[in-house]
Amino acid sequence: MLLQLNPTLVIEIINFIILLFFLRWALWKPLMQTLENRSKSIEFKIKEAEGINEEAKDLKVKYEEQIAKAKEEAQNILKEAARHGERLKERILTEAKEEAASIRKQAELDIASEKVKAMAQVKSYLVDLTIQSTQKILEDTLDRGMQEKLILDFMQRIPEAHVN
């Protein structure tokens, strides 16, 4: 059976074709334009994101370099502080040794001075004792001039070497 053409069918086919052309002209082009614009927008955003990603990588590298430099500077500062501390320690030790030597020298001088004073006191005490002893013994037999002569003679006999 062949298809019979009836005028309504022909008009419907023509209407359908007109509708297709109209839809293509009215909807298809704007739809394609919208899809193309959307595609371009997505591509632009991807490229923009890649650029931002590259910038972030560059910044990360820069920050890592800065952190490494900061760590190196911190190490240098610590090393310099340790060297300074060591120099300070050596200076303090040297000053302390010098001060101790000075104190020791002064103490030796003080001891020597006190020794001389003590020897003088011992001499004086011995002289006084000798005078008193001699005076008691010889009070009756010797006169004053003879006593002084004996005392001077005794004083000269006291050796300095035994006193030191």
Secondary structure as UniProt FT lines:
FT   HELIX           7..23
FT   HELIX           24..28
FT   HELIX           29..138
FT   TURN            139..141
FT   HELIX           144..157
FT   HELIX           160..163
//
